[in-house]
Amino acid sequence: MATEAAVARSVSRRYPAAGTPVVALDDVSVVIESGRMTVIAGPSGSGKSTLLGLLACLDRPDSGVVELDGRPIHSASSRDRRRIRRRSIGIVLPLPPDNLLERLDAAGNLAWAGKVRSGARLTAEDVHARLAAVGLGGSGTKRIRQLSGGEQLRLALACAMTGDPPLVVADEPTASLDRSNAATMVDAMRSAADRGATLVVASHDTHILDEADVIVRLDHGRRVS
Amino acid sequence: MCRVGGGARLAIAAAAGVLTVCVSGAPLYVSSVGSESVQLQLSQMCLADAGLYMFLGQAGTLTFGGKPIALVEEQLAAIIAGLDHAQPPVVTTSTAVMVYSPSTDQVTGPTLRFFHREGQYEQLPGDPPTLGEFDALVPEWTVDSFNGRDRDFYVRVPSETLVIDRETGQPARDQATWKTFHVAGTYADITRPEPDYWCGMREFFRLSNLGDRPRPAVFVDAVTMALIPSDRTLEVRPDPHGMTLDDATELLGGFEQLNTRYARELGFGDDGSQIVSNLPTVISRAEGQRDLVARSLAPVELGGILTAAGLLVASGVMLARERRRDLRLRVLRGVGPPALAARLAAGELLPVALGGALGVVVAFAGIRVFGPTPELETGPVRIAVASSLLGVVVAIALVATVAAVATARTVDRRPIRRHRLVPWELIPIGLAIASFVRLDDVGGVRLSGPEARGGDLLAQAFPQLAVLAPLALLARPLNAVLRGSARTGGRLPVPLLLGVRRIAHASGAYTMLTLAIALGVGSYVVSNSLTASAEQMLIDKSETFVGADMTVRTDELGDLPAELAGRATQVATVEGQLDGRRAELLGVDRATFEDVVRWRDDASGSSLAELLDPLSADAPVELPNGSSDELPTMRAVVVGPVGGGSEFSTRRGPAAAIEQVGTARWFPGFSNGTTLVVVDLDVLRATGLEVRSSVWLRDPPTDALAVLEAAGFAPGRFDTAHEVFDVTSYKAVGWAYAPLSVFAIMVGCATLMAQLLVLSAGRRARQATWTLTSRMGMRLRNETAAVLTELGIPLVLGGALGLLFGWLALRVAVPRFDTLRQLEPPARTILDVDSVGVAAGAALATMLALAALSLVAIARTRPMEVMRGGN
């Protein structure tokens, strides 16, 4: 039986705006099971990225509870939440360049991600193995600008999974990719989940939905399935 | 990927520069003020008066300590040679002698002073003959005197005098010491004007306060002097060239040590009585002015530091924006603000250090070139360097912290419910009110008179706060107006409309720019106008107090020499009482009075001519017809407190009935506490009252006294308007207010930098817009008009607001900065038109430069790069 990696219970989030506040999430509950790829789906503005942000310690709910590994994280101090992000959560952002340091090469980015995660440097073999796992075996010395958007996102996934965090979140990871690169990215995520990683992906890409273990559908800030 | 642009780094460097200019410039400026005050005071005084006199004793004898005088003299010379800023000592030898008349075989007067001073021949007026043994030079004025007494004995030049040493007290013939002297020539008066060389010897040459001649000084050569028992005096003068306040203090310490060391040796005790120097006064006054300027500088320095801090914060935010991808990624991955700040600090060390170093160089160069004096003391230089290093550290820490916190706040931001209780505008308004109350209470700085005082921090901050507070109040309405301009101007030509729309689109930024420009212009104009007003105040007060540029007491009224036509007038005064109050009758020559005095229109509702006209002699004085109880009646302009009656009386009793035909708040020659009764000079003379006469002069020539003397006047005591307050007073008001203009320049630099940042931030959007609009028919000249509109509106509006609020601040501040309110006339506000011109010129040049930069950026647009979202 799968354990609960993360849980959101009755979370709500409103954003201030001129006039009436925008309700991004309204009393949403979701359970993220370990070792599975959970996809949060829904149309634009449905609250996918907001829910992902709450699970990844990037934002706090106005009400409700968010737990990671059974511990409440929504009320933790900023310092603790930074530590949780550093140690326990991998993050993949939608735009490829936002995930990587331009001045480092591919291996350097991976090594830096590992250092931030654990404080220790990854060995060359480990770096090579992790690059190979996302199909970038021979690209370790390439500068970021020399990588395609798809390659950059796969490298971002490798960085996010460095140190094997309990939770990896990816926000619209295929939105900026062509069909071929998107498929490769989806395969990489599927493989990671198959190797035991817990992934939460916000997307309305049908390829990803097809590969999902669990699908959570949102609409207008409410869970519909 | 985001490239780190140069905009933020440039702004960081500039902000660090502004900070170090402030923190290093302030101590350097204050030091410069103290040193310049010393130099200025010394340049205006006889250097001998600020030096050291040591009475050594009689030549050829022993000191009280039993050493030969010559040996002590050598020792002193050697020690003095080691003192910095001390000129080589000069020895004066003199002795008093009496004249012996061989015809009467008696010792008679006048007694003479035989005199020799090192280098004297080169310093005598005219072309005196070089003296040989037993030759003598006598004062010109003694020639007649000796002739009158004994034709056989003296004086036809060349002639012979027989003298005897006063020390003997015996008839000359009975003594072997008497000598025959040959009068080789005469020398002219060396006290009008008094040359620097002789200024320390004034008791030998100048008239006494009672007008008595001194004992005639007879010049002889050194060989002759050595034959006569005489006293030797050592004079040491300071060398003001390049002298700092520290140097002056050190020199005074050297004098005191010298005095202490030789006091017992030379028999003068330990009380320092050998120093007859004004140097302690010079130092004390310089210290007072330095400290006062330091206090005046404090609010300006604080304002400058706050400006720099604001620019650093803005730079930090811009840095976070420029490096947002890199920084945000680190924050997302859990890197905390401290680690982020440390990383940023290391990265920004170079621009901060370079900017800071440049700021220190600018401060040093600025003070040395534009400051009161280029001489800087070591201590303040050390403080400036240490402060700058601290400033650089603070700047790095501030920029890095702001950038780190700004980035961290974009992620995992805890919802904050803001409850702003007090609008921020109330802070500067409250401070301005508090500052006004304080200023009204304690007044401004007083830099005239023996003691500089004032300089309260809150009171001195009023000019800045008075400009800042209304601008703060305007911030919201102005922002609303600029934002609202997006809905107006539909009928404007397209380029102008585009410029207006850009302002409306970034109304917040342009509001701040407009206000910053207003603050800079206002501060600059206020600074220069405060200085001009304060200087004019001193001029007005001194001229009113003295009466004209120069007044010379004369023995009696006479005919003024033609050389002084148009710039001299005669007045007569009588002291007495008007209705029991102290009063002074002032008889003026209406034909010449107006040419000589300076008249302020606000002294009276009438012009000077209108005031003086009714005093006309056409209405002759009504002299008593043999009746002792009948008083002459005089028409008069009465200035000052007036009682109910109209009888002027002197110590001898009632003197005249006064018919008041006009009044004024003040009048040339008026001093508070004494009612001035201005009457016609001829009318006053006709009364037969005993008067004291004076000649008043405007722009007097340097030989004014000699000219008057040649015209038959006997000039007595004289006063000049520029000596009522010493010259440092005029300079010091400038020193006190000049930093405000530096603050204005810094605000201007910060504004320019902010404007560059605004343009830089919108560069990509402008290029994208230009890519589209240029293909829709927009020409570069249209874009030029749009840019000029966009930049011109804040500059013109800000400049006008700055000028308006600056003028209002001046109107309120100037009367309250008047610390000599007991002296009429009151201070008046002088708008320094030159500074307005400079501010307008700088604003125009800035606008054109920024427009050029913006247009160059647009002209370099690469359409394909823009279309791909790059560039």
Chai-1 contact restraints between the chains, C-beta under 6 A:
chainA,res_idxA,chainB,res_idxB,connection_type,confidence,min_distance_angstrom,max_distance_angstrom,comment,restraint_id
A,L58,B,V411,contact,1.0,0.0,6.0,A-B,restraint_1
A,L58,B,D412,contact,1.0,0.0,6.0,A-B,restraint_2
A,R81,B,D412,contact,1.0,0.0,6.0,A-B,restraint_3
A,R82,B,G334,contact,1.0,0.0,6.0,A-B,restraint_4
A,R82,B,G336,contact,1.0,0.0,6.0,A-B,restraint_5
A,R85,B,G334,contact,1.0,0.0,6.0,A-B,restraint_6
A,R86,B,G334,contact,1.0,0.0,6.0,A-B,restraint_7
A,I91,B,L332,contact,1.0,0.0,6.0,A-B,restraint_8
A,P97,B,M1,contact,1.0,0.0,6.0,A-B,restraint_9
A,D98,B,R325,contact,1.0,0.0,6.0,A-B,restraint_10
A,E102,B,M1,contact,1.0,0.0,6.0,A-B,restraint_11
A,V116,B,R333,contact,1.0,0.0,6.0,A-B,restraint_12
